[in-house]
């Protein structure tokens, strides 16, 4: 009785909302040389991509596991196709997506198919061959289109829209690409300078050329921006300071648990500093000067799409003023777009 109630509730909630779209679910893939967490991330993204084709009502991973828990069923020993089809019937799904994700040599192979649960008939298949998991993730929406029976690129396994784009654009030597990124946040002064300076408001803009490799990504570029900072109200001299960095940046991006990654940056160059006093002081005039700076940074990023990434970064700005050193810790949020 409990099983019937759970299934009826699910159908009552989802079927009226999505109309005549067939209900499907993506079941765990068998794997070889790929971790379970990576496999889970990929099937979660595939579930989302299948839903966005507007051809299916998709039972996602969390909902699927909740329903199976309600049904007191474990998939730990369910590996053959007949058992997976039975799981689909238990969930009242009209179709299931099953597959295998493995590594042969240095290449990843993904093989998927959409099965009709009642007849075990194969409705569609989608296969791909990839040099790394990043490329596989880029191709997930093409695989979903193939499983949905929609046009997908030129139809070659594992390439799809990505291959068509590469053919339309000249290949860049060494697998490189240009990117532009912007970040903004707040600056907390550190050390003796904190006695006089309040919070700063920094913004950074970077244009970089990046290389993708098996061990991660390496980038070199130009960095600029602007930071506004004012003295505290109890400081001896009250002024506003504007700082414009002009320099070069070297960055590294790790291969990490999809779709997250770690990044480290090191930039250096000069800053153009402008000081505007809030009041008139004897022997104190507005001034502009140049100083050297260096700024290491560390952070974590999230790959939002093949061309867009978000990041949270902690940057230490070290400016060598005449006879003193300015230290500012700047947590920033940023976005990077591949050109």
Protein Blocks (a to p, Z undefined) as FASTA:
>chain_A
ZZmmmmmmmmmmmmmmnomaccddddddddehiafklmmmmmmmmmmmmmmnopaccddf
klmmmmmmmnopafklmmbfklmmmmmmmnopabdcddddddehjbccdddddddfklop
afbdcddddfbfklmmmmmmmmmmmmnopaehjhpghklmmlmmmmmpccdehhiacddd
ddddddddehjllmmpccddddddddddddddfkbccddddddddddddddfkbmbdcdd
dddddddddddddddddfbdcdddddddddddddddfbdcehiacddddddddddddddd
ddfbfkbccdddddddddddehiacddddddddddddZZ
